[in-house]
Amino acid sequence: MEKTLHQKSIIVNKLFKNLYSKAFVFCFLIILSSLSLNAQNCDPDTEAPAILCIVGLQADFQDGIPILQIWGSDLDAGTVDNCTATEDLQFRIQLSENFDDNVPNTQSLSFVTGPQLVEVVVWVGDVAGNWDYCSATLSIATCEGDAITPVAICGDQLTFVVDESDEFLLLADEIDEGSYDNCSDVTLAIGFLGEFDQYNPPTTTELLLTNEAAQFDVVLVVTDAADNQNFCFSTVNVDWGCSEDEVAPQFGCPNSISYLNQDNLPNPKLWAEDLATDAVDNCTLSENLSYSIEFSADFVENDPPADDFFSLGELPAGAYPVTVWVGDESGNWDYCESILYYSTAPTVMKVGGYVFADTLSNCNMDAEEDGIAGRAVYLKNLQSGTVHITETDLLGYYEVTDTFYQLQPTMYELGVLNTPGSGLDCEMTVTYDVSPGTTSEFEKDFGFGFEQEDPYCQLLAVDIGTGALRHCFENQYQVFYCNNSLSEVEDIYVEVDLDEWLELTGSSIPGINIEDNLYRFDIGTLAPLDCGSFTIDVFVSCEAELGLTHCAEAHIFPDDPCEEPEDVWSGAIVEVSGFCDDEGVHMVIENVGTADMPVQRNYIVVEDVVMFSSAPFQLDAGMDMQIDFPANGSTWRLEAEQEPGFTGYSPNAVAIEGCGGLDMTGLVNIFDFNDEPGYVSVDCQPNVSSFDPNDKQAFPTGYGNANFIEANTEIEYMIRFQNTGTAPAFKVILLDTLSEYLDLSTLQTGVSSHPYRAELLDGNVLKFSFEGIILPDSTTNEPASHGFVKFKINQIPENPDGTIILNRAGIYFDANPVVMTNTVMHTIGQHFITVNTGEVLLPEVDVRVYPNPYREETTFYIEGVNIESGELQLFNRLGQLMQSKPFEGKRVKLESFHLSSGLYYYKLNVNGQLINSGKIVKE
């Protein structure tokens, strides 16, 4: 086997190899001068060497070597002398500060610290004692934390001759031409260029070439000791000694090619070589292959045509199957097929129609329905990616056109940018297939649904949310608001009430502090179906307990409801609140209406997941009642019945967590807050130290292992995503298949970290498109690599107990594989255990538990009932069943070695009947 390489400078190559061994980075200046190499002038020799020095040299300390030694010859860039051979020249080096026109004795300098910049003088002398010098700058660095990539140097157009073999093993160092690093030796790896992935480069040091091709494009991977990598590329030619070649070239054709002759050129040409892609042969080099082309209608097997191009001058517009042939020097031919789209005119797509208020809820524009002005409609060419956006006129009409100069069959997407909060009952996008070189015209209307019966009734909506609340960090809330009506609304403002542990540190629009942690943000005027957003920066106090839940409420004004109060409404309005102080937990029920409550209503109090009490209340206008509870670290929740027929907003549920300590986190969101017409939004989240970057959450979370919620409870979902790749994501798509037990007509999309477009696809699939998001990767900007979006939806009416509602989403970053979130689940049924401390349900029964608290075991003593069969059940604070023990007789011993310390709830069932429930404490 022989190897033929390109020419290279001997002096420069020697310089590279000498300096590479000392791990230098350098630049050098080669000065061409008229050198006298005449031996007749050597007796006597009075001429000093013609010195060539490296202009700049960077030297680095090697890992584990404390001293860096620099020799005068290290800075030589090819010095020559008229009489003395290069290898007999003498080198000296000194610091510039010691220079005095006398030749120094030092051949090297030693350094023990870096980084530093050093000025030096290099002397060169011949055997006759003639000396000359030059000045140079030496940059000394350290290799600690080395982040400089090595220099990769490949030979190009290398040729290898292989005799009597079908295979050749190419080694990485055979294409290396002196690759080096500033700090360490380098390792080499080799791979095929067509398979190269810079994020997952090859690691093998050899590459097996076979005689299926005579030319190979390869990549050399150069890696230093700090795992910094660089690459270079080479073309390798292999002469297989083909004496009897019967193998045809390998190549491919594009599925189609378009040729637009818009200027009506008289004789345009289409070359066969332009259609044959990646043509290679086992014996013939690519540049020596032959090409020909013909219409597929003229194709004859094993008979390639003579023409290597088409003349298109007389060709009518249309689609033409063509056959492309490639042959080698031995006369072996093969072919592939493609479609030529030829036209003298571009593809034109025109669409017009109305965007209208679908008050009749049939997605058709009827005579009595009005068009909506100012709505953005887009037309996207899915072949080219071009997007055209227009707005509807005063009557709601739009027209949009695209002209496409590539002649492949083209698909278009037409859509209207919906207002978050408005209904998605009607399709918001549609696609069209268009033939190339034609003009196509379509009509399409888009209907918007409205929550209110009269779309001109002013109705505002607000939503507040954040992807996560990092403990002891600054976080950002997004506040999103919309005018969900066809009327202009003036004098709009949003009030935001923050948790006491959240400190407002900034906002994207000015805010006014009204009192405590209540802020007002003025919005001004919103046009019909117009939306906007602003951000609020908050710092989560480092003094807050880790896992404590923080609530933020946003309320947009004016907030007059479109629905009139029902006739049954008395005029009373129930409102609840709560607070914690040194004396305990205090819950307040107040009648903030203008009339007395005509009859009693009920309230319930839940401690953690256990019903603590239930009682009636009746309040006159302006009156309130306070209910007090111990500050024992439990999560206390009060919910009071609202007055029937009231259509406005007044909070009738409140939760207090962490008063007197924090025993158990995550209980605030177990139950629904009954919040919220659209003009009020409450976001409650626990602070966290870390969290899953791509996940799905649902509120309320529900009770117990089955996540119980009641029928007809609205569910709010949040999808969180993070770009954990190594490059920005330019598009993020979320696909969420909604359960059949959810009412699609009630779907309302909400606040998000970035602008999006939402649409409801076939199969109950909710799609969020974040086009042009440019989401940075987590290694470049971790805080900005996150995103989220929220939406609300009601259940279908009266889901039966036991109904299971599942949900998860798929996240697509650009063209990468889907990332699936976790699955969230709700079960319809009772959403808390109705037990009370020490409650005995049969008056003749006496139950004692001893000891309580207990360490390893405790015993239940039961009197007053004949026990045929019994069961003791033990639950944790979340209502999850931790232990079940059947028993007979009047005593049952509970051993709980596997349980952690804390509060637990028990139930005693005797003869199929619940006779007692209560609490026990394991120390």
N, C-alpha and C positions, 0 to 999 in steps of 0.2 A: 504494500500500500504506500502511495506517495501522497504528499500534501503540498499544495501550491498556495502561497500567501501573497498578499499585495506588498509592494515595496514600502519600506519605512526607513526613517533616518536612524543610522547607527548611533550617532552622538546623542540624539534626543532619547532613543530607547534606552541607552546606557544610563542616561541621567534619570529617567523615570525609575529604572530598576534599582539604582543605588539609593535614591531618595525614598523609594517605597519601603525599603528595608528599615528605615528609621521613622516611618509613619509620619511623613511631613505633608503639609498642604503648601503648594508653592505656585508662584508665577515667575516666569523668567523672560529676559530680554535677550534675544540673539542679535548681535550687531555684526553685520557683514563688513569686513574691512579688507583692504589689500594687504595680505600677509606675504612677507618675503620668506619663502621656503628654499632659498638657494644655498646649498651646502658650501659654495665657494666663499661665502661671507662668514664662515664659522671659525676661521683662524686668522686673527682672533675673533671671538664672538662677543660683540658689545651691545647686542640688541636684546632688550627684556622681552619676556613672553607677552603676547597679545591676550590680555585677560578678559574673559567673559564671565560675569557674575550674575547670579540670580538676583533679580530686583527685590523681590519680597519672598520671605520664607516664614511659614507658620509651623512651629514645632510643638508637639504635645507630649506631656508626661504619659508614659505607659502605665496601665494599672499594675500596681505592685512594685514599680521601680521608682525609688525616691529621687534619683539623680538623672538629669537630662544632659547628655554630652553632645556638643556640637563641634564638628571638625571643620577646619578651613575648607577642605575639599568638598564638604556638603553643599557649599554655596557656589561651586564651580559649574558653569553652564557651557563648558566646551572650550576652555582656554587652550591655545596652541602656541608653539614656539618655533622659531626658524631653524633651530639646530637640535633642540632637545626633544626626545620622544615624549608623548603625553604622559606615559606611565612613569617617567623619570622626573617629572616636575615636582617641586617642593611647595607645600602650602603652609601658611602661618595665619593665625587669626588673633585679633586683639579687640578690646572695647574701644570705641571711638574716643572716649575720654582719655585714653592712655596713648593716643597717637602722637608721635614726635619725629617722623621721617626716618626712624631707625627700624630695621627689620626685627620684629619680636622673635623670641624663641618658642613661643607657645603654638602648638599645633591644634589645640582644641580648647574650648571653654566649657565649664560645667555650671549647671544651674540647679537649684534645689527648690525654688519657689516659682509660682506662676499664679495668675497671668501677669505678664509684663511685656513691654516693648523695648527692645535693645538695639542700639546703633553699634555696628561692628565694622572693622576694616579687615579685608582679606588680602593677604600678600601671596604672590606666586613668583617663584624663582626657578631659573634653569641651572644646568650643571656648571655653567661658566660664572655663576654668581650674579647674574643680572636679575633684578627684582622689579616688580610693579605691583600696584595695589588698586583696589576699588572699595567703595563704601556700600553697605547694605543694611537693610532693616530686618531685624529678627523678631517675630511675634511668637511669644511663648505662652502656651495655653495649658490647661489641665484637662484630662480626659474624664474627670468625674462628671457624671450626668451627661455623657456624650450623646448629642442629638444630631450630629452631622452625618449625613448619609455617605457611604463610601462612593468612590469613583468607579464606574463600570465601563470597561473598555473592551469592545468586541472587534474581532476581525470581520471583514465583510467580503462577501462573494468568495468564500472558501470552497476549494474543490478537492474532493477525495476520490481516489481511484480504487475500486474494489474488484478483485478478480475472482471469478468462480464462486460467488457467494450471493445468496438472496438477502442477506442481512448485514448491517454494519452498526457497530456500537460506537456512538459518538460521545466522547467525554467532554465534560464542561470545560476542563482546562485546555482543550484543543481549540476552542474558539475564544478563550481569554487572551487578551493582548496587554496584560499588565494592570489589571484592576487592583486598586489599593484603597486604604483607609487612613485617616489621620491619626488613629489611636491604636489600632490593633491589626492583626492578621485578618484576612477575610476568608469566608467559605463560599464555594461556588455551587450552584445548582443549575439545571438546564431543563427546558421544556419546549413544547411546540407553541408557536405564537398563537395559533388558532384556538388553543385551549387555555391561554394565559388569563389569569384573574389576579390582578395586583393585590387584592385583599386575601387571596388564598394561593400564593405563588407556589411553584414546584419546589420540591426539596430533594429530588434525586440528582446524583452527580453524573448520570449517564442516560443516554437516550437511544433507543433501538430504532434504527431506520431500516425500512424494507424496500425492496425493488419495485414497489408499486408506484414510486415517483422518483424523478431524478433531481428534484429541487425541493428544499425544505426551508421554511422560515422558522427560526428558533429564537428563544429568549434566554439570556444568561442572567441569573439572579445572584447578586453579590451582597453578602451579609457580613456585618462586622460583629465584634464581641458584644456590643450593646443592642444587638438585634435591629440596627438601622439597615435598611435595604435600598438597593438601587438596581436598575435594570438596563440592559442594552440588547439590541436585536441584530441578528445576522442572517444572511441567506447562505445556505449550504448546498452546494451542487455535488451530486454523487454520480461518478461514471461507473456504471455497473458492468461495463464491458459487454454490452448487448450485441451479440452476434446474430441471434435469431429472435428478434423482437416481434411478438404477436399480440401484445397488449395495447389496447387503444387508450387514448388519454382519458382522464377523469375530469369532469367539470359539471357545472350546473347552469340553469337558466332561471331568470326571474319569472314569476307567475305571469306577469304582464309588464308591458312597457308602453308609455304613451308618447305620441309625437304630435304636437300642435303646430301646424303650419299656418299660423294666423296671418302672416304677411304674404301668403300665397307665393312662396319661393318656387321658381320654375322647376328645379330638379334637386330636391333635398334627398340625402342619402342616409340609409340606416345600415351600419356596419355590423357584420356578424361578430367580430371580436368584442364589440361593445355589449353584446348580450351574453356571451360565454363568460361565466364567472369562475374564478379560482381554477383555471385550467392547468393541470399538471400531467406529466407523463413519466413513465418509469425509465425511459431512456433519452427522450428528447427534452432539451431545456425549453422552458415556457416561451422564451422569445423566438424559438425556432418552430413553434407549432403553426399549423395552417388552419384557416377558418373559412367557412362558406355558409350561405343562408338561402332558404327557399320558402315559398308558401307551402304550408302543410298539404294543401290540395295537390301539389306536384311531387310529393314525397314518394321515393322508390327505395326500398330496403337495399342497403349495401351499395348505393349509388349516389354519393355526395355530389352536389352541383358544383359548377365551376365558379360561380359568382361569390365574391366575398362581401357584397353589399347589395342593398335594394335601392332602386331609384323610385321615389315616392311621388314624382311629379304628376302622374296621370291617375293616382290612386284616389277613388272616392272615399269620403269619410265613412268610418265603420270600424268593426273589430275583426282582426285577421289572425288566425292561427298561423304561426311560422315555425319552421324547424331550423335549428342551428347545428352545424357540424363542426367538429374539431378533429384534425388528423396529425399524426406524428411523422417523423422522417422515414419511418419504415412502411408507411402507407396504411397504418391502422387508423380507422375512423370510428367515432361514436357521435351520437346526436342527442339533443333534448328539445323540448317544445315550449313555446311561450305564446302569449297573445299580444299582438300589436294593436293598440287603439290609436287610430289616426283620424284627425279632424282638422278642419280649417277654422273652426269656431270653438270657443270655450264652453264649459258646462255652466248654465245659469239656473239658479233656484230662486223662486219668488213665492212668498207666503204672505197672506193678509187675513185679518179677522178682527174679532172684538174680544176684549177682556171685560167681563160683566159681573154684576152682583147676582148670584144665583139664589134669589130669595125663594124660589119655588123648589129648590133642592133637587133638580133633575139633571143638572149639568148641561142643559140646552138653553140657549138664549131665547127667551120668550118675549112677546111684544111688550109686556108690562114691566120687563126688567131693564135696568139702566146699565149703560157702559160705565167703565171706571177709567178716568183720565189719569195720566202720569204713571202708568204701570210699565215696568221695564220688561220687554220681550227680547229674547235672544235667539239667534240662529247659529248653530255650531256645525261647521264642516268636520265630520269625524275623520276624514281622510287627511286633511291638511292641518286641522286644529284651529283654523280661523274662526273667530267669534264676532258676530255683528249684534249690537244691542240698539234697540230703538225704544221709544216711549209711545204709549197710546195717546191719541189726541183727546179733545174735550168730549167726544162721543164714545171714547173707549176703543177707537179703531187704530190698527197698526198695519204697517207694511214693512217687510224686511227682505233684502236681496243679497245673494252671494254669487260671485262669478269665480269659477274654478278653472284654472288653466292646465291642470293635470287631467288626463282623460280616462283614469280608471273609474269603474263603477263607484259611485259615491253615496255614502249614507249621511243624512243630516239629522241633527237633533234640534227640535224647536221647543222652547219652554218659556214660561213666565216666572219671574222671580217672585215667589210668594212672600207674603208678610207672615213672619212667625207669630203664632197665635190665631191666625185665620185658619179656616177649615181646609183640610186636604181631601175632601170628599171627591172632588173632580180631578181628573188627571192634569198634572202641571207640565208634563213633557210628552212629546210624541216624536217618532222617528220616521224618516222617508228614505226610500231607495231611489236614486236618480241615475238614469243612463248617461254615459259620458257624451259630451258634445251636443247635448240637447238643452232646450229651455223648458223648464217645468214650472207650473203654477198650481198652488194649493190654497185652500181656505181652512182656517182653524180658529175656533172660539175657545176661550178659557173662562171657566166660571169660578168665582170666589164665594165660599160659604161664610156665613156670619153667625155669631153666637146669638145676637139680638134679633128679634123679629123685624124691626125697622133698621136697615143698615145705615140710615142717616142719624140714628140716635147716637150721641157721643159716648163712646165706650173706650176707655183707656186700659192698657194692660202693662204690668211690670213683672219682672222676674229677676231674682238675685241669686247668685251662686258662685262657688269657687271649686276648683278641682280638689283641693285639700287645704287644711290648716296646719302648717308645720309649727310645732311647738317651739317657742323661743326664737321665731323667725318672722320676717316680714312676709305677708301674704297679700294677695290681691283678689278682691271681689269684682265680678262683672255685674253691672246693673243694666238690664235691657228693657226698653219700654217701646210701646207701639200705640198708635191711634187705630183701633180696629173698627173704624166707622168710615162712612163716606162724607163726613162733615169735618171741616177744619175746627181744631180745638185750640183755644188760647189760654194763656196764664197757667201753664202746666208746671207743676213742681213735684219732686219726689222727696219723701221723708224716709230716712234710713235710721233705724234704731239698732245700735250695736250692743253686743254682750259687754258686761262690765270688764271682762278680761281682755277685750280687744281695744287697742289704742289706734285711733285714726292718725296716720302719718302723712297722708297725701291723697289727692284725687285728681282726675283728669279735667274736671270742671270745678269752679269755685263752689264751696259749700258753707253754710252758716250753722254754727252750733246753737241749737235752740235751748236745750237743757241736757245735763248729764251727758249721755252718749247718743243723743238724738240730733241728727243733722238734716238740714234742708238743702236741696239742690234744685235750682230754678232751670227749667227746660225751655219755656217760652211757648211757641206755637208749633203745632204739628199739622201738616197737610193730611188729607184723607189717606189712610193706610200707610202713613209714613212711620218710620221707626228710628230709633237712635240708641246709643249706649254710652255709658261712662264707667270709669273704674274707680274703686276705692282701695287704697292701700292701708292695711292694718298690721299692727304688730301684736302677735300672741304673747301675752305676758309670760316671762320665765317663771313667775310665781304660781301660775296656774298648774293644777295637778295634770300630769300626763294622762291623756284620755278623756279629760273633761269636755263635755259638749258645750259648744258656743253657738248661739242663735243670732241671726241677723234678719231683721224684718224691713222690707221695702214697701212703701205705700204711695201710690201715685194719685195726684189730685188734679182736677176735680174728679170725684168718685161717685157722682150721682148714678144710681142704678137705672137701667133702662126699663126694668120691670116694675110696675106699680106694686106696692104691698098688697097682699091678698086681703080680702074682706075680713078674714078671721083674725087678722093681726090686731092685738089690743093696743099697740102703741108702746108697750114695754120692750126693753132691750136688755138682755142679759150679757154681762161682760165679766170676765174673771181675770185675776192677776195674782201674783205671788212674789214673795221675797224671803230672804234669809237674813237673820241677825243673830246676835249673841244668845237670844232667848229661844231660838228655834226656827221652824218653818211656818210661814203664815200665808194662808190662801184667802183671797177676798172674792166674794160674789157680790156684784153690784147691779142695780137696775139703772142704766144710764138713759132710759127712754123718758118719754113725757107722760106716761100713764102708769098706773099701778098694775101689778100683776093680778089678773082676775082670779087665778087658781094657783094651787101649789104645783111646782115642778120639782124634779129630783136631781140630786147631784151624787156623784160617786167619788171616792178617794181610793187611789191605788198606791200601795207602798211596794216599790220595785215591780213585781209581777203579781202581787197578791192584793185582792180587794180588801181594803182596810175598813171602809165604812160606806154606808149609803143612807141618805136622809132626804126628806123634802125641804123645800124652801119657798118662801113667798115674800116679795119685797115691793114696797111702794116706790113710786118714782123718786130717784135720787138717793134711795136708801141702800145700805150695803151690810154684809155680815162677814165676819172674819172667823176662820177655822184654823186652829193652831196644832202643830205637830212637833215631835221632838227632833232636834238636830242630831240624828243618829247615823248620818252618812248614807241613808237610803235615798232613792229617787222617788219623790212624791209627785203624784199627778192628780189634779182636780179637773173634772169635766162636769159641766152643768148643762141642763137642757135649755135650749134657746126657745124663745117665745114663738109659737107657730105663726107662719105667715110673714115673718120678717125676712126681707130680701136683701138687706144691706150686709155690712160686715161688722162683726163684733166678736173678738176672740172669746170662745166659751170653753177653752181648755188651756191649761198651763202646767208646766212641769218644772220642778226645782230639783237640781242635782248637786251633790257634793256639799250639802250643808252639814257641817260637823265632821267633815272627812269625806272620802270617796271610796265606798266599799266596792261598788260594781259599776263599770262603765258600759255605755252603749244601750242604756234603757230608755233614754229620752225619745228615740225614734221608733220604739216598738209600736206605739200607738199613733193613730192619725190625729193631727192637730185641729181638724175641722176648719182649716183656715180657708179662707181664701176664695173669694171671687177673684177674677183676673187682675183687679187693681191692687191686690195685696199679695206679697210673696214672703214666705218664711223659709230660711235655710238654716238647718241645725246640723252641725257636724262636730264630731270629736276632734280635738287636736291630736296630731300623730307625730311620731319621729321618723317614720318611713311608711311607704305604701306601695301596693302593686301598681306598676305604671300603666297597665292595660287591663281595665276591669269594668265590671257592671255593678251598679248599686241600685237599690230600690227603697223607696220611702212611702209608707212606714215599712220598717224591716220585718215586723210581725213577731208573734210570740212563739217561743219554744222551738223544738227541732223542726217542726213543720211550718214555721213562720205563719201562724194563724192571723188572718185579718177577717173583718166582717164583710158580708156581701155588700155591694154598692159602694165600697170604699174606693176613692180615687187613688191611683198609684202614680208616683213620680219616679221616673227612671233617670239615671245619670250614667253616661258612658265616658270613661277617662282613657286617654291614649297618650303615649310617649314615643318619640322617635329615638329608639335605642340603637340605631344603626351608626354608620360612620360618615354619612353625608346628609345634606338637607333633604327633606321630603317636600316635593313641590305640589303634591296632591294627596289628600287623605280622604278615603271613602269609608263610611260606616254603613253596614247593612244589618238591620234588626228585624227579624221575623216575629211579628206580634201574635200573641195567643188568640185562639178563636174565642176565648172567654172575655176578650176586651172589645169595647165598643169603638170602632174606628172613627165613627162620626164625632167623637168627643176628643180626638187627638189634638193636642196643642203643643207645638214645638216651642222651646224656651231659650233661656240664656245659654251662652257658649263662650268659649275662650277666643274664638276666631269667627269671622263671618262664614256663613254656610248657606247652601241651598237645600231645602228639604222637599222630598216628594214621596208619595205612596205608590209603590209598584204592585203589580199583580202578585197574588199569593200573600197578601198582608205584609209585604216587606217595606219597612220604612228606611229610606235612603237619605243619608246626610252627605253632601259633597262639599269638601273644603278645597276649592280650586285655588291654585296660586298661593297656598298657605305658607310655603317656604319655611317649614318647621325645622329649626336647627337640630342637629343630632346632639345627644346627651353628652358626648365627650367635648363638644365645642361650647355649648351653652346649656347647661343642665336645667336651670330654672325655666328657660324659654322653650325647652323641648317638649313640654307637657301641653295637653289640650283637653277640653271636655265639652259636652253638650248635654242638656237636660230636656225632657219632654214629659207631659202629663197625659194620662188617658184614664177614662172610667171603665169599670167593668160593664159587661152587658147586664141588664137589670136582673136582680134576684138570682145570681148564681147559687146553686144548691150547696149545702154544707158538704165538704169533702172535695169540692172542685179544686184542682191544682193548676196554678197559672205559672208557667215557666217562661224564662226569657234570657237570652244571651245575644251577643252581637259579634259580627266579624269586622275586623279593622284591616284596611288595605292601605299600605304606604306605597305610593307610586305603583310600580309593577311587581312589587315583592309579594311573596305568598301571604295568605290571610293569617292574621293573628286573632284567635278566638278568645273572647273573654270568658270569665266564669259564668255559671248559670245561676240566676237568682230565682227563688221559688216563693210562692205564696199559696197557702191552703185556706179555703173559705171555711169559716166556722167560728167558734168562740175564741176570742183573742186574749183572754187571760183566765187564770184559775181562780174561781170564786171561793176562796177559803179565807178564814180569819183566824187570828192567833187564839189557840185554845178553844175553838168553837166545838161544842158537843151538840150533835144534832138530835139525840134522843134524850129526853129529860131524865130517864131512870138510869142512864149509863154514867159511870164515873171512870175517867181515864187519867192515869198519872204516869209521868215519864221521869225516870231517875237513873243516873244523875243527868242533869241538864243545866249547864254545859257538860260535855263528856269528852274524854280523850280517846279511848279505844272502843268502848261499847256502852250502850245504855239499854234500859229495859222498860217496856211499856206494860203497865198493869191495867187490866180492863175488868170492871165490875158491873153487874146489873144487866147482863145479857148472856144468853146461852149461845156459845160459839160453836158452830158446826164446821165452818171454814172461814178463814180470814186472810187478808192480804195487807201488808204494810208497804206503802209506796213512799219513796224519798225523792224530792225534787231540789234542783239548785235554784238560784235566784232568777235564772232565765226561764224557769218553768220546764227545764229538761229533766226527764226521768233518769235518775242516777242509780237507783237500787229498788228492787221489788222482792219481797220475801213473803211467801205463804206461811200460814201458821194455824195451829189449833190450840185450844185452851185459853186461859185467861192471862198468860204471860207470853211476851215475844221479845227476844233479845236481838238487838240490832248491833252488828259488828261492821265497822266501816273503816278498816285499816287503809283501804285504797283511796279514801276521800281526803282532799286537802281541808285545811281549817277554814271555817266560815259558817255562815248561816244557811240552814236548809229547811225546807217545808215538807211536812208529811201528811199523808192521808191514811186513815184506818178504815178499811172496808170489811164488814162482818156480814156473813150470810148474804152477800151480794148487795149490801147497802152501806153507803158512807155514813159512819157514825161519829167520826171525829177528824179534825184537821188542826194543824198548829205548826209551831216553829221549834227547832232544836238547833243547838250550836255545838259544833265540833271544835275543840281547842287544838 
